[in-house]
């Protein structure tokens, strides 16, 4: 998400960390189990995009549609959808295996591990 946010120079995308305290999924009409199972995104017309449909839309809006061109090929799309679901089920273990770790944030004698995919805040204008 961090990399996608950096590529989104026209600020067409907005990101929400569902692991943040106080996050409420009720207004989305999707439960936490579904949000944890696959990537979700809301299109401007209100449609909920899930999994590879969300990836295709997000990368295209960020100007990187060429990175997800296989998702546009019908035969490949079916196969990649199956692979995405397998990845989504195992993403935390795969991320650890690839070396993506978030150091624990410690304070007041307790430590908390953050979201392994969102390590930085989205840049804001300083004006």
CNS distance restraints for C-alpha pairs under 8 A (distance, minus, plus):
assign (resid   1 and name CA) (resid   5 and name CA) 5.98 0.50 0.50
assign (resid   1 and name CA) (resid  15 and name CA) 7.71 0.50 0.50
assign (resid   1 and name CA) (resid 117 and name CA) 6.65 0.50 0.50
assign (resid   1 and name CA) (resid 118 and name CA) 6.55 0.50 0.50
assign (resid   2 and name CA) (resid   6 and name CA) 6.35 0.50 0.50
assign (resid   2 and name CA) (resid 117 and name CA) 7.47 0.50 0.50
assign (resid   2 and name CA) (resid 118 and name CA) 6.21 0.50 0.50
assign (resid   2 and name CA) (resid 119 and name CA) 7.42 0.50 0.50
assign (resid   2 and name CA) (resid 120 and name CA) 6.89 0.50 0.50
assign (resid   2 and name CA) (resid 122 and name CA) 7.47 0.50 0.50
assign (resid   3 and name CA) (resid   7 and name CA) 6.34 0.50 0.50
assign (resid   4 and name CA) (resid   8 and name CA) 6.23 0.50 0.50
assign (resid   4 and name CA) (resid  58 and name CA) 7.98 0.50 0.50
assign (resid   4 and name CA) (resid  59 and name CA) 7.19 0.50 0.50
assign (resid   4 and name CA) (resid  62 and name CA) 6.82 0.50 0.50
assign (resid   5 and name CA) (resid   9 and name CA) 7.83 0.50 0.50
assign (resid   5 and name CA) (resid  13 and name CA) 7.40 0.50 0.50
assign (resid   5 and name CA) (resid  62 and name CA) 7.78 0.50 0.50
assign (resid   5 and name CA) (resid 122 and name CA) 6.82 0.50 0.50
assign (resid   7 and name CA) (resid  62 and name CA) 5.65 0.50 0.50
assign (resid   7 and name CA) (resid  63 and name CA) 7.13 0.50 0.50
assign (resid   7 and name CA) (resid  64 and name CA) 7.62 0.50 0.50
assign (resid   8 and name CA) (resid  12 and name CA) 6.54 0.50 0.50
assign (resid   8 and name CA) (resid  13 and name CA) 6.81 0.50 0.50
assign (resid   8 and name CA) (resid  61 and name CA) 7.30 0.50 0.50
assign (resid   8 and name CA) (resid  62 and name CA) 4.25 0.50 0.50
assign (resid   8 and name CA) (resid  63 and name CA) 6.99 0.50 0.50
assign (resid   9 and name CA) (resid  62 and name CA) 7.14 0.50 0.50
assign (resid  10 and name CA) (resid  62 and name CA) 7.55 0.50 0.50
assign (resid  11 and name CA) (resid  62 and name CA) 7.94 0.50 0.50
assign (resid  12 and name CA) (resid  61 and name CA) 6.34 0.50 0.50
assign (resid  12 and name CA) (resid  62 and name CA) 7.00 0.50 0.50
assign (resid  13 and name CA) (resid  58 and name CA) 7.11 0.50 0.50
assign (resid  13 and name CA) (resid  61 and name CA) 7.27 0.50 0.50
assign (resid  13 and name CA) (resid  62 and name CA) 7.41 0.50 0.50
assign (resid  17 and name CA) (resid  23 and name CA) 7.93 0.50 0.50
assign (resid  17 and name CA) (resid 115 and name CA) 7.90 0.50 0.50
assign (resid  17 and name CA) (resid 118 and name CA) 7.37 0.50 0.50
assign (resid  18 and name CA) (resid  23 and name CA) 5.86 0.50 0.50
assign (resid  18 and name CA) (resid  35 and name CA) 7.92 0.50 0.50
assign (resid  19 and name CA) (resid  23 and name CA) 7.11 0.50 0.50
assign (resid  19 and name CA) (resid 114 and name CA) 7.98 0.50 0.50
assign (resid  19 and name CA) (resid 115 and name CA) 6.52 0.50 0.50
assign (resid  25 and name CA) (resid  29 and name CA) 6.92 0.50 0.50
assign (resid  25 and name CA) (resid  30 and name CA) 6.22 0.50 0.50
assign (resid  25 and name CA) (resid  31 and name CA) 6.07 0.50 0.50
assign (resid  25 and name CA) (resid  32 and name CA) 6.54 0.50 0.50
assign (resid  26 and name CA) (resid  30 and name CA) 6.57 0.50 0.50
assign (resid  26 and name CA) (resid  31 and name CA) 6.96 0.50 0.50
assign (resid  30 and name CA) (resid  34 and name CA) 6.44 0.50 0.50
assign (resid  30 and name CA) (resid  35 and name CA) 6.96 0.50 0.50
assign (resid  31 and name CA) (resid  35 and name CA) 6.47 0.50 0.50
assign (resid  32 and name CA) (resid  36 and name CA) 5.99 0.50 0.50
assign (resid  33 and name CA) (resid  37 and name CA) 6.08 0.50 0.50
assign (resid  34 and name CA) (resid  38 and name CA) 6.45 0.50 0.50
assign (resid  35 and name CA) (resid  39 and name CA) 6.52 0.50 0.50
assign (resid  35 and name CA) (resid  40 and name CA) 6.46 0.50 0.50
assign (resid  37 and name CA) (resid  88 and name CA) 6.27 0.50 0.50
assign (resid  37 and name CA) (resid  89 and name CA) 6.44 0.50 0.50
assign (resid  38 and name CA) (resid  50 and name CA) 6.53 0.50 0.50
assign (resid  38 and name CA) (resid  51 and name CA) 5.42 0.50 0.50
assign (resid  38 and name CA) (resid  85 and name CA) 7.33 0.50 0.50
assign (resid  38 and name CA) (resid  88 and name CA) 5.94 0.50 0.50
assign (resid  39 and name CA) (resid  50 and name CA) 5.70 0.50 0.50
assign (resid  39 and name CA) (resid  51 and name CA) 5.01 0.50 0.50
assign (resid  39 and name CA) (resid  54 and name CA) 6.74 0.50 0.50
assign (resid  39 and name CA) (resid  55 and name CA) 7.72 0.50 0.50
assign (resid  40 and name CA) (resid  48 and name CA) 6.79 0.50 0.50
assign (resid  40 and name CA) (resid  49 and name CA) 5.64 0.50 0.50
assign (resid  40 and name CA) (resid  50 and name CA) 4.58 0.50 0.50
assign (resid  40 and name CA) (resid  51 and name CA) 6.45 0.50 0.50
assign (resid  40 and name CA) (resid  54 and name CA) 6.11 0.50 0.50
assign (resid  41 and name CA) (resid  48 and name CA) 5.72 0.50 0.50
assign (resid  41 and name CA) (resid  49 and name CA) 4.99 0.50 0.50
assign (resid  41 and name CA) (resid  50 and name CA) 6.44 0.50 0.50
assign (resid  41 and name CA) (resid  54 and name CA) 5.61 0.50 0.50
assign (resid  42 and name CA) (resid  46 and name CA) 5.85 0.50 0.50
assign (resid  42 and name CA) (resid  47 and name CA) 5.71 0.50 0.50
assign (resid  42 and name CA) (resid  48 and name CA) 4.57 0.50 0.50
assign (resid  42 and name CA) (resid  49 and name CA) 5.91 0.50 0.50
assign (resid  43 and name CA) (resid  47 and name CA) 5.27 0.50 0.50
assign (resid  43 and name CA) (resid  48 and name CA) 6.30 0.50 0.50
assign (resid  43 and name CA) (resid  49 and name CA) 6.88 0.50 0.50
assign (resid  49 and name CA) (resid  53 and name CA) 5.61 0.50 0.50
assign (resid  49 and name CA) (resid  54 and name CA) 4.78 0.50 0.50
assign (resid  50 and name CA) (resid  54 and name CA) 5.08 0.50 0.50
assign (resid  51 and name CA) (resid  55 and name CA) 6.40 0.50 0.50
assign (resid  51 and name CA) (resid  81 and name CA) 7.62 0.50 0.50
assign (resid  51 and name CA) (resid  84 and name CA) 7.22 0.50 0.50
assign (resid  51 and name CA) (resid  85 and name CA) 7.71 0.50 0.50
assign (resid  52 and name CA) (resid  56 and name CA) 5.96 0.50 0.50
assign (resid  52 and name CA) (resid  71 and name CA) 7.18 0.50 0.50
assign (resid  52 and name CA) (resid  81 and name CA) 6.33 0.50 0.50
assign (resid  52 and name CA) (resid  84 and name CA) 7.16 0.50 0.50
assign (resid  53 and name CA) (resid  57 and name CA) 6.31 0.50 0.50
assign (resid  54 and name CA) (resid  58 and name CA) 5.99 0.50 0.50
assign (resid  55 and name CA) (resid  59 and name CA) 5.96 0.50 0.50
assign (resid  55 and name CA) (resid  68 and name CA) 7.77 0.50 0.50
assign (resid  56 and name CA) (resid  60 and name CA) 6.06 0.50 0.50
assign (resid  56 and name CA) (resid  65 and name CA) 6.87 0.50 0.50
assign (resid  56 and name CA) (resid  68 and name CA) 6.18 0.50 0.50
assign (resid  56 and name CA) (resid  71 and name CA) 6.80 0.50 0.50
assign (resid  57 and name CA) (resid  61 and name CA) 6.10 0.50 0.50
assign (resid  58 and name CA) (resid  62 and name CA) 6.15 0.50 0.50
assign (resid  59 and name CA) (resid  63 and name CA) 6.32 0.50 0.50
assign (resid  59 and name CA) (resid  64 and name CA) 4.94 0.50 0.50
assign (resid  59 and name CA) (resid  65 and name CA) 5.06 0.50 0.50
assign (resid  59 and name CA) (resid  67 and name CA) 7.45 0.50 0.50
assign (resid  59 and name CA) (resid  68 and name CA) 7.09 0.50 0.50
assign (resid  60 and name CA) (resid  64 and name CA) 5.35 0.50 0.50
assign (resid  60 and name CA) (resid  65 and name CA) 3.93 0.50 0.50
assign (resid  60 and name CA) (resid  66 and name CA) 7.70 0.50 0.50
assign (resid  61 and name CA) (resid  65 and name CA) 7.48 0.50 0.50
assign (resid  64 and name CA) (resid  68 and name CA) 7.58 0.50 0.50
assign (resid  65 and name CA) (resid  69 and name CA) 6.37 0.50 0.50
assign (resid  68 and name CA) (resid  72 and name CA) 7.62 0.50 0.50
assign (resid  69 and name CA) (resid  73 and name CA) 7.33 0.50 0.50
assign (resid  70 and name CA) (resid  76 and name CA) 6.15 0.50 0.50
assign (resid  70 and name CA) (resid  77 and name CA) 6.54 0.50 0.50
assign (resid  71 and name CA) (resid  76 and name CA) 6.65 0.50 0.50
assign (resid  71 and name CA) (resid  77 and name CA) 4.70 0.50 0.50
assign (resid  71 and name CA) (resid  80 and name CA) 7.18 0.50 0.50
assign (resid  72 and name CA) (resid  76 and name CA) 7.91 0.50 0.50
assign (resid  72 and name CA) (resid  77 and name CA) 6.43 0.50 0.50
assign (resid  73 and name CA) (resid  77 and name CA) 5.61 0.50 0.50
assign (resid  74 and name CA) (resid  78 and name CA) 6.52 0.50 0.50
assign (resid  75 and name CA) (resid  79 and name CA) 6.77 0.50 0.50
assign (resid  76 and name CA) (resid  80 and name CA) 5.94 0.50 0.50
assign (resid  77 and name CA) (resid  81 and name CA) 5.97 0.50 0.50
assign (resid  78 and name CA) (resid  82 and name CA) 6.59 0.50 0.50
assign (resid  79 and name CA) (resid  83 and name CA) 6.40 0.50 0.50
assign (resid  80 and name CA) (resid  84 and name CA) 5.91 0.50 0.50
assign (resid  81 and name CA) (resid  85 and name CA) 6.29 0.50 0.50
assign (resid  82 and name CA) (resid  86 and name CA) 6.45 0.50 0.50
assign (resid  83 and name CA) (resid  87 and name CA) 6.15 0.50 0.50
assign (resid  84 and name CA) (resid  88 and name CA) 5.95 0.50 0.50
assign (resid  85 and name CA) (resid  89 and name CA) 6.25 0.50 0.50
assign (resid  86 and name CA) (resid  90 and name CA) 6.48 0.50 0.50
assign (resid  87 and name CA) (resid  91 and name CA) 5.41 0.50 0.50
assign (resid  87 and name CA) (resid  94 and name CA) 7.82 0.50 0.50
assign (resid  90 and name CA) (resid  94 and name CA) 6.11 0.50 0.50
assign (resid  91 and name CA) (resid  95 and name CA) 5.85 0.50 0.50
assign (resid  92 and name CA) (resid  96 and name CA) 6.21 0.50 0.50
assign (resid  92 and name CA) (resid 116 and name CA) 7.74 0.50 0.50
assign (resid  93 and name CA) (resid  97 and name CA) 6.16 0.50 0.50
assign (resid  94 and name CA) (resid  98 and name CA) 6.15 0.50 0.50
assign (resid  95 and name CA) (resid  99 and name CA) 6.25 0.50 0.50
assign (resid  95 and name CA) (resid 100 and name CA) 5.21 0.50 0.50
assign (resid  95 and name CA) (resid 101 and name CA) 7.58 0.50 0.50
assign (resid  95 and name CA) (resid 116 and name CA) 7.97 0.50 0.50
assign (resid  96 and name CA) (resid 100 and name CA) 5.25 0.50 0.50
assign (resid  96 and name CA) (resid 101 and name CA) 6.16 0.50 0.50
assign (resid 100 and name CA) (resid 116 and name CA) 6.79 0.50 0.50
assign (resid 100 and name CA) (resid 117 and name CA) 7.98 0.50 0.50
assign (resid 101 and name CA) (resid 116 and name CA) 5.89 0.50 0.50
assign (resid 102 and name CA) (resid 113 and name CA) 6.73 0.50 0.50
assign (resid 102 and name CA) (resid 114 and name CA) 6.27 0.50 0.50
assign (resid 102 and name CA) (resid 115 and name CA) 7.17 0.50 0.50
assign (resid 102 and name CA) (resid 116 and name CA) 5.33 0.50 0.50
assign (resid 102 and name CA) (resid 119 and name CA) 6.96 0.50 0.50
assign (resid 103 and name CA) (resid 113 and name CA) 6.65 0.50 0.50
assign (resid 103 and name CA) (resid 114 and name CA) 7.64 0.50 0.50
assign (resid 104 and name CA) (resid 111 and name CA) 5.82 0.50 0.50
assign (resid 104 and name CA) (resid 112 and name CA) 5.32 0.50 0.50
assign (resid 104 and name CA) (resid 113 and name CA) 4.44 0.50 0.50
assign (resid 104 and name CA) (resid 114 and name CA) 6.70 0.50 0.50
assign (resid 105 and name CA) (resid 111 and name CA) 5.45 0.50 0.50
assign (resid 105 and name CA) (resid 112 and name CA) 5.26 0.50 0.50
assign (resid 105 and name CA) (resid 113 and name CA) 6.21 0.50 0.50
assign (resid 105 and name CA) (resid 114 and name CA) 7.27 0.50 0.50
assign (resid 106 and name CA) (resid 110 and name CA) 5.62 0.50 0.50
assign (resid 106 and name CA) (resid 111 and name CA) 4.08 0.50 0.50
assign (resid 106 and name CA) (resid 112 and name CA) 6.34 0.50 0.50
assign (resid 107 and name CA) (resid 111 and name CA) 6.42 0.50 0.50
assign (resid 114 and name CA) (resid 118 and name CA) 7.91 0.50 0.50
assign (resid 114 and name CA) (resid 119 and name CA) 7.67 0.50 0.50
assign (resid 115 and name CA) (resid 119 and name CA) 7.02 0.50 0.50
